[in-house]
């Protein structure tokens, strides 16, 4: 995609989003694709976070904010979107 924009794809659940990411990686440069996961091991179980997912969420946001690439395609699902993200200034 040669557009200078951020495109957000929201799929029904984590599994569908992962399949869509895999499909898209066959057509689009992998550097443009970002998977934005939920940070919890299981939805609505807030006591168990998945540290790798927390890091991945932060990396996606940092890459989009950095402006290094002109186009970003973010693939996610509703459970990952409802979680708040803490800014460094907070």
N, C-alpha and C positions, 0 to 999 in steps of 0.2 A: 504494500500500500504506500503510495507516494504522497499521501495527504499529510499535512503538518498539523495533525490533530491527535487527540487521545480518543480512542474508541473503546467503549465499555460494553462487554458482552456479559449479560447476566443469564445464566442457565438455571434450571430448576433445582439442581442439587450438586454436591461436590463430584459425584461420579460422572454426571453428564458434562460438567465443566471440564473434568480431566480428559474425557473422550474428545470433546470439542478442541481442547488445546492440542491434543495429539494430531487430530485431523488438520488443524490449521498449520501446524509445524511442517506439514508436507508441502504447503503452498507459499508460506511466508517466512522471511528471514527470522530465525529464532530470537535474534536480539530485539526484535520489535514486540515479541509476544511475552506477556507477563501473566502469571497465575497468581491471583490474590486469594489466598486460602483463609479460612477461619483460624483463629488461634487456639481453639479448644479441641481436645481430643475427640470429644463427642458433643454434639450440639446441646446447648442448654445445661451442660455440666461445667459450671464456671470454676470449679476447684482444680481441674486438671488442664493446664495449658500445654501446648505443644511448642517447645522453644524454637524448633526449626521453622515452624509456621509463623511465629512472631517475628523472627528475623526476616523471613521471606516477605512478609507484609511490609516491613520497614524498607526493605530494599526496593520493592516495587514503587512505593511512594517517593523514595529518594531519587530513583531514576527518572520518574516523571517530572519531578520538581527541578531536577538539575538542568534540563533542557539540552542535554548532550545529543539526544536523538530527536529527530523531527516528528516521528510518528510512534505511537505506542498503542498496542492492542491489549487491553486488560480483560482477562477472562476470570469470572468469579461466579458466586451464587449467593442467594439472599442471606443465608446464615453468616457468611463472612462480611457482608455489608453492614449489618446492624451493629457490629462491634465498634466501639469508639477507638480512635487512635490518639495516643498522647503525643503532643508536639514537644520538641526539645525545649521550648521556652516555658513549658508548664511545670 
